[in-house]
Each structure stands twice: as structure tokens, then as C-alpha cells.
């Protein structure tokens, strides 16, 4: 119920596991801020040029 992770920035981290049967959220540490921004926005149709512009102005960040 208390999975432990080695987080890339926070170091050792212990979280509360899910009480739901079969819900195995203990496979990976939580994502870093911005870690999936490009992937999610790309899947919504945002172009690579627009993603670069959004990063440049600080609207999104890459992990």
C-alpha cells in the first residue's frame, strides 16, 4: 500500500497506493512537471513549430 520510488528529481519517494483491487499504480514514479506536455499537445494536433513557440514563451515546459 506504500510503494517507494527513486524519483529523478525528488530522490527517494513513498506514496500512498490505490485501494482499488487490480489498480497497480505502483509501476512508476509520478511524472515530472511538463514531462508529457509535448506528447499530449501533439496528439491534439498542435504542430512542432507551435510547441517550440509555446516553450519559448514559457507557456509549456519540457521535463
PDBQT receptor file of N, H, CA, C and O in Angstrom, charges set to zero:
ATOM      1  N   UNK A   1       0.805  -1.204   0.000  1.00  0.00    +0.000 N 
ATOM      2  CA  UNK A   1       0.000   0.000   0.000  1.00  0.00    +0.000 C 
ATOM      3  C   UNK A   1       0.847   1.266   0.000  1.00  0.00    +0.000 C 
ATOM      4  O   UNK A   1       0.327   2.351  -0.261  1.00  0.00    +0.000 OA
ATOM      5  N   UNK A   2       2.132   1.152   0.285  1.00  0.00    +0.000 N 
ATOM      6  H   UNK A   2       2.555   0.271   0.497  1.00  0.00    +0.000 HD
ATOM      7  CA  UNK A   2       3.015   2.317   0.286  1.00  0.00    +0.000 C 
ATOM      8  C   UNK A   2       4.189   2.071  -0.660  1.00  0.00    +0.000 C 
ATOM      9  O   UNK A   2       5.291   1.750  -0.214  1.00  0.00    +0.000 OA
ATOM     10  N   UNK A   3       3.955   2.220  -1.971  1.00  0.00    +0.000 N 
ATOM     11  H   UNK A   3       3.060   2.480  -2.333  1.00  0.00    +0.000 HD
ATOM     12  CA  UNK A   3       5.050   1.975  -2.918  1.00  0.00    +0.000 C 
ATOM     13  C   UNK A   3       6.137   3.041  -2.795  1.00  0.00    +0.000 C 
ATOM     14  O   UNK A   3       5.849   4.216  -2.567  1.00  0.00    +0.000 OA
ATOM     15  N   UNK A   4       7.372   2.617  -2.947  1.00  0.00    +0.000 N 
ATOM     16  H   UNK A   4       7.606   1.662  -3.132  1.00  0.00    +0.000 HD
ATOM     17  CA  UNK A   4       8.516   3.530  -2.899  1.00  0.00    +0.000 C 
ATOM     18  C   UNK A   4       9.146   3.618  -4.279  1.00  0.00    +0.000 C 
ATOM     19  O   UNK A   4       9.177   2.638  -5.024  1.00  0.00    +0.000 OA
ATOM     20  N   UNK A   5       9.648   4.801  -4.610  1.00  0.00    +0.000 N 
ATOM     21  H   UNK A   5       9.623   5.596  -4.005  1.00  0.00    +0.000 HD
ATOM     22  CA  UNK A   5      10.272   5.056  -5.902  1.00  0.00    +0.000 C 
ATOM     23  C   UNK A   5      11.542   5.849  -5.704  1.00  0.00    +0.000 C 
ATOM     24  O   UNK A   5      11.734   6.506  -4.680  1.00  0.00    +0.000 OA
ATOM     25  N   UNK A   6      12.402   5.779  -6.693  1.00  0.00    +0.000 N 
ATOM     26  H   UNK A   6      12.246   5.246  -7.525  1.00  0.00    +0.000 HD
ATOM     27  CA  UNK A   6      13.538   6.685  -6.775  1.00  0.00    +0.000 C 
ATOM     28  C   UNK A   6      13.148   7.714  -7.828  1.00  0.00    +0.000 C 
ATOM     29  O   UNK A   6      13.256   7.455  -9.027  1.00  0.00    +0.000 OA
ATOM     30  N   UNK A   7      12.697   8.874  -7.381  1.00  0.00    +0.000 N 
ATOM     31  H   UNK A   7      12.609   9.084  -6.407  1.00  0.00    +0.000 HD
ATOM     32  CA  UNK A   7      12.248   9.915  -8.296  1.00  0.00    +0.000 C 
ATOM     33  C   UNK A   7      13.470  10.621  -8.863  1.00  0.00    +0.000 C 
ATOM     34  O   UNK A   7      14.428  10.863  -8.129  1.00  0.00    +0.000 OA
ATOM     35  N   UNK A   8      13.461  10.964 -10.170  1.00  0.00    +0.000 N 
ATOM     36  H   UNK A   8      12.683  10.768 -10.766  1.00  0.00    +0.000 HD
ATOM     37  CA  UNK A   8      14.639  11.578 -10.786  1.00  0.00    +0.000 C 
ATOM     38  C   UNK A   8      15.057  12.916 -10.184  1.00  0.00    +0.000 C 
ATOM     39  O   UNK A   8      16.235  13.268 -10.241  1.00  0.00    +0.000 OA
ATOM     40  N   UNK A   9      14.118  13.669  -9.609  1.00  0.00    +0.000 N 
ATOM     41  H   UNK A   9      13.161  13.383  -9.564  1.00  0.00    +0.000 HD
ATOM     42  CA  UNK A   9      14.480  14.963  -9.014  1.00  0.00    +0.000 C 
ATOM     43  C   UNK A   9      14.263  15.004  -7.510  1.00  0.00    +0.000 C 
ATOM     44  O   UNK A   9      15.022  15.666  -6.802  1.00  0.00    +0.000 OA
ATOM     45  N   UNK A  10      13.257  14.323  -7.010  1.00  0.00    +0.000 N 
ATOM     46  H   UNK A  10      12.640  13.786  -7.585  1.00  0.00    +0.000 HD
ATOM     47  CA  UNK A  10      12.919  14.388  -5.585  1.00  0.00    +0.000 C 
ATOM     48  C   UNK A  10      13.681  13.374  -4.744  1.00  0.00    +0.000 C 
ATOM     49  O   UNK A  10      13.682  13.468  -3.517  1.00  0.00    +0.000 OA
ATOM     50  N   UNK A  11      14.334  12.399  -5.392  1.00  0.00    +0.000 N 
ATOM     51  H   UNK A  11      14.334  12.323  -6.389  1.00  0.00    +0.000 HD
ATOM     52  CA  UNK A  11      15.045  11.360  -4.655  1.00  0.00    +0.000 C 
ATOM     53  C   UNK A  11      14.087  10.280  -4.181  1.00  0.00    +0.000 C 
ATOM     54  O   UNK A  11      13.070  10.037  -4.831  1.00  0.00    +0.000 OA
ATOM     55  N   UNK A  12      14.389   9.620  -3.052  1.00  0.00    +0.000 N 
ATOM     56  H   UNK A  12      15.215   9.817  -2.524  1.00  0.00    +0.000 HD
ATOM     57  CA  UNK A  12      13.508   8.570  -2.544  1.00  0.00    +0.000 C 
ATOM     58  C   UNK A  12      12.126   9.137  -2.213  1.00  0.00    +0.000 C 
ATOM     59  O   UNK A  12      12.007  10.183  -1.575  1.00  0.00    +0.000 OA
ATOM     60  N   UNK A  13      11.089   8.430  -2.658  1.00  0.00    +0.000 N 
ATOM     61  H   UNK A  13      11.186   7.580  -3.176  1.00  0.00    +0.000 HD
ATOM     62  CA  UNK A  13       9.731   8.929  -2.509  1.00  0.00    +0.000 C 
ATOM     63  C   UNK A  13       8.800   7.769  -2.190  1.00  0.00    +0.000 C 
ATOM     64  O   UNK A  13       8.814   6.753  -2.886  1.00  0.00    +0.000 OA
ATOM     65  N   UNK A  14       7.990   7.909  -1.144  1.00  0.00    +0.000 N 
ATOM     66  H   UNK A  14       7.978   8.734  -0.579  1.00  0.00    +0.000 HD
ATOM     67  CA  UNK A  14       6.987   6.908  -0.779  1.00  0.00    +0.000 C 
ATOM     68  C   UNK A  14       5.610   7.543  -0.944  1.00  0.00    +0.000 C 
ATOM     69  O   UNK A  14       5.351   8.632  -0.433  1.00  0.00    +0.000 OA
ATOM     70  N   UNK A  15       4.732   6.849  -1.664  1.00  0.00    +0.000 N 
ATOM     71  H   UNK A  15       4.942   5.965  -2.080  1.00  0.00    +0.000 HD
ATOM     72  CA  UNK A  15       3.393   7.358  -1.932  1.00  0.00    +0.000 C 
ATOM     73  C   UNK A  15       2.349   6.405  -1.358  1.00  0.00    +0.000 C 
ATOM     74  O   UNK A  15       2.669   5.287  -0.952  1.00  0.00    +0.000 OA
ATOM     75  N   UNK A  16       1.116   6.852  -1.330  1.00  0.00    +0.000 N 
ATOM     76  H   UNK A  16       0.856   7.760  -1.659  1.00  0.00    +0.000 HD
ATOM     77  CA  UNK A  16       0.010   6.002  -0.910  1.00  0.00    +0.000 C 
ATOM     78  C   UNK A  16      -0.504   5.276  -2.145  1.00  0.00    +0.000 C 
ATOM     79  O   UNK A  16      -0.818   5.908  -3.154  1.00  0.00    +0.000 OA
ATOM     80  N   UNK A  17      -0.590   3.950  -2.068  1.00  0.00    +0.000 N 
ATOM     81  H   UNK A  17      -0.335   3.436  -1.249  1.00  0.00    +0.000 HD
ATOM     82  CA  UNK A  17      -1.072   3.155  -3.181  1.00  0.00    +0.000 C 
ATOM     83  C   UNK A  17      -2.586   3.207  -3.300  1.00  0.00    +0.000 C 
ATOM     84  O   UNK A  17      -3.280   3.662  -2.391  1.00  0.00    +0.000 OA
ATOM     85  N   UNK A  18      -3.088   2.734  -4.436  1.00  0.00    +0.000 N 
ATOM     86  H   UNK A  18      -2.525   2.365  -5.175  1.00  0.00    +0.000 HD
ATOM     87  CA  UNK A  18      -4.529   2.724  -4.678  1.00  0.00    +0.000 C 
ATOM     88  C   UNK A  18      -5.188   1.588  -3.903  1.00  0.00    +0.000 C 
ATOM     89  O   UNK A  18      -4.670   0.471  -3.891  1.00  0.00    +0.000 OA
ATOM     90  N   UNK A  19      -6.319   1.854  -3.256  1.00  0.00    +0.000 N 
ATOM     91  H   UNK A  19      -6.740   2.761  -3.265  1.00  0.00    +0.000 HD
ATOM     92  CA  UNK A  19      -7.033   0.805  -2.532  1.00  0.00    +0.000 C 
ATOM     93  C   UNK A  19      -7.899  -0.057  -3.451  1.00  0.00    +0.000 C 
ATOM     94  O   UNK A  19      -8.455  -1.060  -3.004  1.00  0.00    +0.000 OA
ATOM     95  N   UNK A  20      -8.021   0.315  -4.721  1.00  0.00    +0.000 N 
ATOM     96  H   UNK A  20      -7.569   1.129  -5.084  1.00  0.00    +0.000 HD
ATOM     97  CA  UNK A  20      -8.867  -0.431  -5.645  1.00  0.00    +0.000 C 
ATOM     98  C   UNK A  20      -8.215  -1.739  -6.060  1.00  0.00    +0.000 C 
ATOM     99  O   UNK A  20      -7.030  -1.763  -6.391  1.00  0.00    +0.000 OA
ATOM    100  N   UNK A  21      -8.983  -2.837  -6.047  1.00  0.00    +0.000 N 
ATOM    101  H   UNK A  21      -9.946  -2.818  -5.779  1.00  0.00    +0.000 HD
ATOM    102  CA  UNK A  21      -8.419  -4.124  -6.460  1.00  0.00    +0.000 C 
ATOM    103  C   UNK A  21      -7.961  -4.073  -7.914  1.00  0.00    +0.000 C 
ATOM    104  O   UNK A  21      -8.687  -3.595  -8.785  1.00  0.00    +0.000 OA
ATOM    105  N   UNK A  22      -6.775  -4.560  -8.163  1.00  0.00    +0.000 N 
ATOM    106  H   UNK A  22      -6.185  -4.948  -7.455  1.00  0.00    +0.000 HD
ATOM    107  CA  UNK A  22      -6.241  -4.612  -9.516  1.00  0.00    +0.000 C 
ATOM    108  C   UNK A  22      -5.662  -3.309 -10.020  1.00  0.00    +0.000 C 
ATOM    109  O   UNK A  22      -5.107  -3.282 -11.119  1.00  0.00    +0.000 OA
ATOM    110  N   UNK A  23      -5.765  -2.239  -9.276  1.00  0.00    +0.000 N 
ATOM    111  H   UNK A  23      -6.217  -2.261  -8.383  1.00  0.00    +0.000 HD
ATOM    112  CA  UNK A  23      -5.210  -0.954  -9.697  1.00  0.00    +0.000 C 
ATOM    113  C   UNK A  23      -3.761  -0.905  -9.255  1.00  0.00    +0.000 C 
ATOM    114  O   UNK A  23      -3.464  -0.645  -8.089  1.00  0.00    +0.000 OA
ATOM    115  N   UNK A  24      -2.868  -1.155 -10.189  1.00  0.00    +0.000 N 
ATOM    116  H   UNK A  24      -3.110  -1.366 -11.136  1.00  0.00    +0.000 HD
ATOM    117  CA  UNK A  24      -1.441  -1.186  -9.861  1.00  0.00    +0.000 C 
ATOM    118  C   UNK A  24      -0.782   0.100 -10.336  1.00  0.00    +0.000 C 
ATOM    119  O   UNK A  24      -0.157   0.129 -11.396  1.00  0.00    +0.000 OA
ATOM    120  N   UNK A  25      -0.919   1.148  -9.560  1.00  0.00    +0.000 N 
ATOM    121  H   UNK A  25      -1.427   1.124  -8.698  1.00  0.00    +0.000 HD
ATOM    122  CA  UNK A  25      -0.318   2.436  -9.902  1.00  0.00    +0.000 C 
ATOM    123  C   UNK A  25       1.115   2.521  -9.404  1.00  0.00    +0.000 C 
ATOM    124  O   UNK A  25       1.733   3.581  -9.493  1.00  0.00    +0.000 OA
ATOM    125  N   UNK A  26       1.646   1.444  -8.890  1.00  0.00    +0.000 N 
ATOM    126  H   UNK A  26       1.143   0.582  -8.818  1.00  0.00    +0.000 HD
ATOM    127  CA  UNK A  26       2.978   1.474  -8.285  1.00  0.00    +0.000 C 
ATOM    128  C   UNK A  26       4.075   1.100  -9.270  1.00  0.00    +0.000 C 
ATOM    129  O   UNK A  26       5.163   0.714  -8.841  1.00  0.00    +0.000 OA
ATOM    130  N   UNK A  27       3.836   1.198 -10.551  1.00  0.00    +0.000 N 
ATOM    131  H   UNK A  27       2.953   1.512 -10.899  1.00  0.00    +0.000 HD
ATOM    132  CA  UNK A  27       4.834   0.790 -11.544  1.00  0.00    +0.000 C 
ATOM    133  C   UNK A  27       5.877   1.857 -11.825  1.00  0.00    +0.000 C 
ATOM    134  O   UNK A  27       6.998   1.525 -12.211  1.00  0.00    +0.000 OA
ATOM    135  N   UNK A  28       5.544   3.130 -11.643  1.00  0.00    +0.000 N 
ATOM    136  H   UNK A  28       4.634   3.400 -11.329  1.00  0.00    +0.000 HD
ATOM    137  CA  UNK A  28       6.476   4.199 -11.986  1.00  0.00    +0.000 C 
ATOM    138  C   UNK A  28       6.245   5.400 -11.064  1.00  0.00    +0.000 C 
ATOM    139  O   UNK A  28       5.150   5.581 -10.530  1.00  0.00    +0.000 OA
ATOM    140  N   UNK A  29       7.277   6.209 -10.886  1.00  0.00    +0.000 N 
ATOM    141  H   UNK A  29       8.166   6.062 -11.319  1.00  0.00    +0.000 HD
ATOM    142  CA  UNK A  29       7.087   7.418 -10.066  1.00  0.00    +0.000 C 
ATOM    143  C   UNK A  29       6.201   8.410 -10.808  1.00  0.00    +0.000 C 
ATOM    144  O   UNK A  29       6.004   8.275 -12.016  1.00  0.00    +0.000 OA
ATOM    145  N   UNK A  30       5.671   9.392 -10.114  1.00  0.00    +0.000 N 
ATOM    146  H   UNK A  30       5.831   9.502  -9.133  1.00  0.00    +0.000 HD
ATOM    147  CA  UNK A  30       4.846  10.401 -10.774  1.00  0.00    +0.000 C 
ATOM    148  C   UNK A  30       5.662  11.160 -11.823  1.00  0.00    +0.000 C 
ATOM    149  O   UNK A  30       6.874  11.307 -11.668  1.00  0.00    +0.000 OA
ATOM    150  N   UNK A  31       5.020  11.638 -12.878  1.00  0.00    +0.000 N 
ATOM    151  H   UNK A  31       4.035  11.518 -13.004  1.00  0.00    +0.000 HD
ATOM    152  CA  UNK A  31       5.766  12.354 -13.916  1.00  0.00    +0.000 C 
ATOM    153  C   UNK A  31       6.264  13.705 -13.423  1.00  0.00    +0.000 C 
ATOM    154  O   UNK A  31       5.700  14.300 -12.505  1.00  0.00    +0.000 OA
ATOM    155  N   UNK A  32       7.324  14.168 -14.049  1.00  0.00    +0.000 N 
ATOM    156  H   UNK A  32       7.782  13.685 -14.795  1.00  0.00    +0.000 HD
ATOM    157  CA  UNK A  32       7.844  15.498 -13.766  1.00  0.00    +0.000 C 
ATOM    158  C   UNK A  32       6.927  16.538 -14.402  1.00  0.00    +0.000 C 
ATOM    159  O   UNK A  32       6.201  16.227 -15.347  1.00  0.00    +0.000 OA
ATOM    160  N   UNK A  33       6.951  17.748 -13.901  1.00  0.00    +0.000 N 
ATOM    161  H   UNK A  33       7.540  18.001 -13.134  1.00  0.00    +0.000 HD
ATOM    162  CA  UNK A  33       6.163  18.827 -14.462  1.00  0.00    +0.000 C 
ATOM    163  C   UNK A  33       6.553  19.026 -15.924  1.00  0.00    +0.000 C 
ATOM    164  O   UNK A  33       7.718  19.279 -16.232  1.00  0.00    +0.000 OA
ATOM    165  N   UNK A  34       5.589  18.913 -16.810  1.00  0.00    +0.000 N 
ATOM    166  H   UNK A  34       4.643  18.708 -16.560  1.00  0.00    +0.000 HD
ATOM    167  CA  UNK A  34       5.841  19.097 -18.238  1.00  0.00    +0.000 C 
ATOM    168  C   UNK A  34       6.327  17.870 -18.962  1.00  0.00    +0.000 C 
ATOM    169  O   UNK A  34       6.566  17.934 -20.168  1.00  0.00    +0.000 OA
ATOM    170  N   UNK A  35       6.484  16.758 -18.282  1.00  0.00    +0.000 N 
ATOM    171  H   UNK A  35       6.290  16.706 -17.302  1.00  0.00    +0.000 HD
ATOM    172  CA  UNK A  35       7.066  15.560 -18.892  1.00  0.00    +0.000 C 
ATOM    173  C   UNK A  35       6.279  15.080 -20.114  1.00  0.00    +0.000 C 
ATOM    174  O   UNK A  35       6.879  14.597 -21.075  1.00  0.00    +0.000 OA
ATOM    175  N   UNK A  36       4.974  15.200 -20.097  1.00  0.00    +0.000 N 
ATOM    176  H   UNK A  36       4.487  15.591 -19.317  1.00  0.00    +0.000 HD
ATOM    177  CA  UNK A  36       4.160  14.696 -21.203  1.00  0.00    +0.000 C 
ATOM    178  C   UNK A  36       3.487  15.799 -22.018  1.00  0.00    +0.000 C 
ATOM    179  O   UNK A  36       2.639  15.508 -22.862  1.00  0.00    +0.000 OA
ATOM    180  N   UNK A  37       3.849  17.044 -21.783  1.00  0.00    +0.000 N 
ATOM    181  H   UNK A  37       4.538  17.280 -21.098  1.00  0.00    +0.000 HD
ATOM    182  CA  UNK A  37       3.188  18.169 -22.454  1.00  0.00    +0.000 C 
ATOM    183  C   UNK A  37       3.260  18.064 -23.971  1.00  0.00    +0.000 C 
ATOM    184  O   UNK A  37       2.243  18.181 -24.654  1.00  0.00    +0.000 OA
ATOM    185  N   UNK A  38       4.455  17.845 -24.494  1.00  0.00    +0.000 N 
ATOM    186  H   UNK A  38       5.282  17.750 -23.939  1.00  0.00    +0.000 HD
ATOM    187  CA  UNK A  38       4.617  17.767 -25.956  1.00  0.00    +0.000 C 
ATOM    188  C   UNK A  38       3.819  16.604 -26.535  1.00  0.00    +0.000 C 
ATOM    189  O   UNK A  38       3.162  16.751 -27.566  1.00  0.00    +0.000 OA
ATOM    190  N   UNK A  39       3.873  15.468 -25.885  1.00  0.00    +0.000 N 
ATOM    191  H   UNK A  39       4.407  15.348 -25.048  1.00  0.00    +0.000 HD
ATOM    192  CA  UNK A  39       3.159  14.279 -26.371  1.00  0.00    +0.000 C 
ATOM    193  C   UNK A  39       1.650  14.524 -26.396  1.00  0.00    +0.000 C 
ATOM    194  O   UNK A  39       0.986  14.222 -27.388  1.00  0.00    +0.000 OA
ATOM    195  N   UNK A  40       1.112  15.067 -25.311  1.00  0.00    +0.000 N 
ATOM    196  H   UNK A  40       1.651  15.313 -24.505  1.00  0.00    +0.000 HD
ATOM    197  CA  UNK A  40      -0.335  15.307 -25.227  1.00  0.00    +0.000 C 
ATOM    198  C   UNK A  40      -0.764  16.352 -26.251  1.00  0.00    +0.000 C 
ATOM    199  O   UNK A  40      -1.735  16.143 -26.977  1.00  0.00    +0.000 OA
ATOM    200  N   UNK A  41      -0.051  17.471 -26.316  1.00  0.00    +0.000 N 
ATOM    201  H   UNK A  41       0.738  17.641 -25.726  1.00  0.00    +0.000 HD
ATOM    202  CA  UNK A  41      -0.433  18.525 -27.256  1.00  0.00    +0.000 C 
ATOM    203  C   UNK A  41      -0.272  18.071 -28.705  1.00  0.00    +0.000 C 
ATOM    204  O   UNK A  41      -1.075  18.445 -29.560  1.00  0.00    +0.000 OA
ATOM    205  N   UNK A  42       0.747  17.277 -28.989  1.00  0.00    +0.000 N 
ATOM    206  H   UNK A  42       1.399  16.973 -28.295  1.00  0.00    +0.000 HD
ATOM    207  CA  UNK A  42       0.915  16.730 -30.342  1.00  0.00    +0.000 C 
ATOM    208  C   UNK A  42      -0.260  15.850 -30.722  1.00  0.00    +0.000 C 
ATOM    209  O   UNK A  42      -0.743  15.906 -31.853  1.00  0.00    +0.000 OA
ATOM    210  N   UNK A  43      -0.724  15.031 -29.777  1.00  0.00    +0.000 N 
ATOM    211  H   UNK A  43      -0.332  14.985 -28.858  1.00  0.00    +0.000 HD
ATOM    212  CA  UNK A  43      -1.858  14.150 -30.062  1.00  0.00    +0.000 C 
ATOM    213  C   UNK A  43      -3.142  14.939 -30.305  1.00  0.00    +0.000 C 
ATOM    214  O   UNK A  43      -4.085  14.422 -30.904  1.00  0.00    +0.000 OA
ATOM    215  N   UNK A  44      -3.180  16.198 -29.838  1.00  0.00    +0.000 N 
ATOM    216  H   UNK A  44      -2.414  16.617 -29.351  1.00  0.00    +0.000 HD
ATOM    217  CA  UNK A  44      -4.335  17.062 -30.062  1.00  0.00    +0.000 C 
ATOM    218  C   UNK A  44      -4.188  17.907 -31.321  1.00  0.00    +0.000 C 
ATOM    219  O   UNK A  44      -5.045  18.738 -31.623  1.00  0.00    +0.000 OA
ATOM    220  N   UNK A  45      -3.087  17.690 -32.060  1.00  0.00    +0.000 N 
ATOM    221  H   UNK A  45      -2.391  17.015 -31.814  1.00  0.00    +0.000 HD
ATOM    222  CA  UNK A  45      -2.906  18.367 -33.336  1.00  0.00    +0.000 C 
ATOM    223  C   UNK A  45      -2.043  19.607 -33.307  1.00  0.00    +0.000 C 
ATOM    224  O   UNK A  45      -1.963  20.309 -34.315  1.00  0.00    +0.000 OA
ATOM    225  N   UNK A  46      -1.397  19.906 -32.201  1.00  0.00    +0.000 N 
ATOM    226  H   UNK A  46      -1.462  19.336 -31.382  1.00  0.00    +0.000 HD
ATOM    227  CA  UNK A  46      -0.514  21.074 -32.135  1.00  0.00    +0.000 C 
ATOM    228  C   UNK A  46       0.776  20.745 -32.887  1.00  0.00    +0.000 C 
ATOM    229  O   UNK A  46       1.391  19.708 -32.640  1.00  0.00    +0.000 OA
ATOM    230  N   UNK A  47       1.183  21.620 -33.796  1.00  0.00    +0.000 N 
ATOM    231  H   UNK A  47       0.683  22.463 -33.996  1.00  0.00    +0.000 HD
ATOM    232  CA  UNK A  47       2.364  21.383 -34.624  1.00  0.00    +0.000 C 
ATOM    233  C   UNK A  47       3.652  21.522 -33.818  1.00  0.00    +0.000 C 
ATOM    234  O   UNK A  47       3.673  22.118 -32.742  1.00  0.00    +0.000 OA
ATOM    235  N   UNK A  48       4.721  20.956 -34.367  1.00  0.00    +0.000 N 
ATOM    236  H   UNK A  48       4.704  20.471 -35.242  1.00  0.00    +0.000 HD
ATOM    237  CA  UNK A  48       6.030  21.041 -33.713  1.00  0.00    +0.000 C 
ATOM    238  C   UNK A  48       6.490  22.498 -33.622  1.00  0.00    +0.000 C 
ATOM    239  O   UNK A  48       7.097  22.890 -32.626  1.00  0.00    +0.000 OA
ATOM    240  N   UNK A  49       6.209  23.294 -34.641  1.00  0.00    +0.000 N 
ATOM    241  H   UNK A  49       5.716  22.976 -35.450  1.00  0.00    +0.000 HD
ATOM    242  CA  UNK A  49       6.580  24.715 -34.607  1.00  0.00    +0.000 C 
ATOM    243  C   UNK A  49       5.851  25.441 -33.479  1.00  0.00    +0.000 C 
ATOM    244  O   UNK A  49       6.447  26.238 -32.754  1.00  0.00    +0.000 OA
ATOM    245  N   UNK A  50       4.556  25.157 -33.340  1.00  0.00    +0.000 N 
ATOM    246  H   UNK A  50       4.072  24.510 -33.928  1.00  0.00    +0.000 HD
ATOM    247  CA  UNK A  50       3.769  25.792 -32.282  1.00  0.00    +0.000 C 
ATOM    248  C   UNK A  50       4.241  25.340 -30.911  1.00  0.00    +0.000 C 
ATOM    249  O   UNK A  50       4.284  26.144 -29.979  1.00  0.00    +0.000 OA
ATOM    250  N   UNK A  51       4.597  24.056 -30.769  1.00  0.00    +0.000 N 
ATOM    251  H   UNK A  51       4.562  23.404 -31.526  1.00  0.00    +0.000 HD
ATOM    252  CA  UNK A  51       5.123  23.566 -29.494  1.00  0.00    +0.000 C 
ATOM    253  C   UNK A  51       6.410  24.301 -29.126  1.00  0.00    +0.000 C 
ATOM    254  O   UNK A  51       6.611  24.675 -27.970  1.00  0.00    +0.000 OA
ATOM    255  N   UNK A  52       7.277  24.502 -30.114  1.00  0.00    +0.000 N 
ATOM    256  H   UNK A  52       7.114  24.198 -31.052  1.00  0.00    +0.000 HD
ATOM    257  CA  UNK A  52       8.512  25.240 -29.876  1.00  0.00    +0.000 C 
ATOM    258  C   UNK A  52       8.242  26.659 -29.437  1.00  0.00    +0.000 C 
ATOM    259  O   UNK A  52       8.909  27.176 -28.541  1.00  0.00    +0.000 OA
ATOM    260  N   UNK A  53       7.251  27.302 -30.073  1.00  0.00    +0.000 N 
ATOM    261  H   UNK A  53       6.710  26.881 -30.801  1.00  0.00    +0.000 HD
ATOM    262  CA  UNK A  53       6.901  28.669 -29.704  1.00  0.00    +0.000 C 
ATOM    263  C   UNK A  53       6.332  28.718 -28.287  1.00  0.00    +0.000 C 
ATOM    264  O   UNK A  53       6.660  29.620 -27.516  1.00  0.00    +0.000 OA
ATOM    265  N   UNK A  54       5.475  27.745 -27.942  1.00  0.00    +0.000 N 
ATOM    266  H   UNK A  54       5.209  27.012 -28.569  1.00  0.00    +0.000 HD
ATOM    267  CA  UNK A  54       4.896  27.693 -26.601  1.00  0.00    +0.000 C 
ATOM    268  C   UNK A  54       5.978  27.512 -25.530  1.00  0.00    +0.000 C 
ATOM    269  O   UNK A  54       5.903  28.113 -24.458  1.00  0.00    +0.000 OA
ATOM    270  N   UNK A  55       6.978  26.684 -25.827  1.00  0.00    +0.000 N 
ATOM    271  H   UNK A  55       7.038  26.196 -26.697  1.00  0.00    +0.000 HD
ATOM    272  CA  UNK A  55       8.094  26.511 -24.888  1.00  0.00    +0.000 C 
ATOM    273  C   UNK A  55       8.893  27.793 -24.766  1.00  0.00    +0.000 C 
ATOM    274  O   UNK A  55       9.289  28.184 -23.668  1.00  0.00    +0.000 OA
ATOM    275  N   UNK A  56       9.131  28.449 -25.893  1.00  0.00    +0.000 N 
ATOM    276  H   UNK A  56       8.809  28.132 -26.785  1.00  0.00    +0.000 HD
ATOM    277  CA  UNK A  56       9.939  29.659 -25.895  1.00  0.00    +0.000 C 
ATOM    278  C   UNK A  56       9.317  30.766 -25.054  1.00  0.00    +0.000 C 
ATOM    279  O   UNK A  56      10.032  31.500 -24.372  1.00  0.00    +0.000 OA
ATOM    280  N   UNK A  57       7.997  30.894 -25.095  1.00  0.00    +0.000 N 
ATOM    281  H   UNK A  57       7.416  30.298 -25.649  1.00  0.00    +0.000 HD
ATOM    282  CA  UNK A  57       7.337  31.946 -24.309  1.00  0.00    +0.000 C 
ATOM    283  C   UNK A  57       7.008  31.497 -22.891  1.00  0.00    +0.000 C 
ATOM    284  O   UNK A  57       6.489  32.288 -22.102  1.00  0.00    +0.000 OA
ATOM    285  N   UNK A  58       7.297  30.250 -22.555  1.00  0.00    +0.000 N 
ATOM    286  H   UNK A  58       7.718  29.608 -23.195  1.00  0.00    +0.000 HD
ATOM    287  CA  UNK A  58       7.103  29.767 -21.203  1.00  0.00    +0.000 C 
ATOM    288  C   UNK A  58       5.716  29.247 -20.892  1.00  0.00    +0.000 C 
ATOM    289  O   UNK A  58       5.377  29.033 -19.729  1.00  0.00    +0.000 OA
ATOM    290  N   UNK A  59       4.902  29.039 -21.935  1.00  0.00    +0.000 N 
ATOM    291  H   UNK A  59       5.178  29.213 -22.881  1.00  0.00    +0.000 HD
ATOM    292  CA  UNK A  59       3.548  28.533 -21.724  1.00  0.00    +0.000 C 
ATOM    293  C   UNK A  59       3.553  27.048 -21.358  1.00  0.00    +0.000 C 
ATOM    294  O   UNK A  59       2.688  26.584 -20.615  1.00  0.00    +0.000 OA
ATOM    295  N   UNK A  60       4.517  26.319 -21.875  1.00  0.00    +0.000 N 
ATOM    296  H   UNK A  60       5.220  26.697 -22.479  1.00  0.00    +0.000 HD
ATOM    297  CA  UNK A  60       4.711  24.909 -21.520  1.00  0.00    +0.000 C 
ATOM    298  C   UNK A  60       6.192  24.704 -21.256  1.00  0.00    +0.000 C 
ATOM    299  O   UNK A  60       7.028  25.519 -21.646  1.00  0.00    +0.000 OA
ATOM    300  N   UNK A  61       6.496  23.613 -20.595  1.00  0.00    +0.000 N 
ATOM    301  H   UNK A  61       5.816  22.951 -20.279  1.00  0.00    +0.000 HD
ATOM    302  CA  UNK A  61       7.905  23.290 -20.377  1.00  0.00    +0.000 C 
ATOM    303  C   UNK A  61       8.112  21.816 -20.603  1.00  0.00    +0.000 C 
ATOM    304  O   UNK A  61       7.213  21.006 -20.376  1.00  0.00    +0.000 OA
ATOM    305  N   UNK A  62       9.289  21.476 -21.047  1.00  0.00    +0.000 N 
ATOM    306  H   UNK A  62      10.019  22.134 -21.231  1.00  0.00    +0.000 HD
ATOM    307  CA  UNK A  62       9.663  20.080 -21.238  1.00  0.00    +0.000 C 
ATOM    308  C   UNK A  62      10.463  19.627 -20.028  1.00  0.00    +0.000 C 
ATOM    309  O   UNK A  62      11.266  20.380 -19.478  1.00  0.00    +0.000 OA
ATOM    310  N   UNK A  63      10.237  18.413 -19.633  1.00  0.00    +0.000 N 
ATOM    311  H   UNK A  63       9.584  17.801 -20.080  1.00  0.00    +0.000 HD
ATOM    312  CA  UNK A  63      10.946  17.864 -18.471  1.00  0.00    +0.000 C 
ATOM    313  C   UNK A  63      12.358  17.495 -18.841  1.00  0.00    +0.000 C 
ATOM    314  O   UNK A  63      13.112  17.016 -17.994  1.00  0.00    +0.000 OA
TER     315      UNK A  63
